[in-house]
Amino acid sequence: MSQNDAFAAAAHLHVLLRRKTGRVTDTEWMVNNVEYAQAVVSFARQRAREDGLDELLPLAERLESLVIPVRRPSAPVSAPAPLAAASDPSARYIGRLR
């Protein structure tokens, strides 16, 4: 991801959201904060659906592809091995703080 491409996509979406919906956004925060970018993208998609603003969709998808990382399915996590010291409580007890 090029930082310039991300800023350009955020700026285009910002301008279109401002003109069409009156929503003011922060382009720098959109590029640097994934949660904010997700919120702006979901807002743009919602307004595109509700108000028929189809020109918001390509910009929202572009911003999402540039800023929001792709989630890969994680490998199944196995249970941790039991600790040997956990079975004997006297081995863990020191008797004092210092």
Secondary structure, 3 states (H helix, E strand, C coil): CCHHHHHHHHHHHHHHHHHHHCCCCCHHHHHHCHHHHHHHHHHHHHHHHHHCCCCHHHHHHHHHHHHCCCCCCCCCCCCCCCCCHHHCHHHHCCCCCC
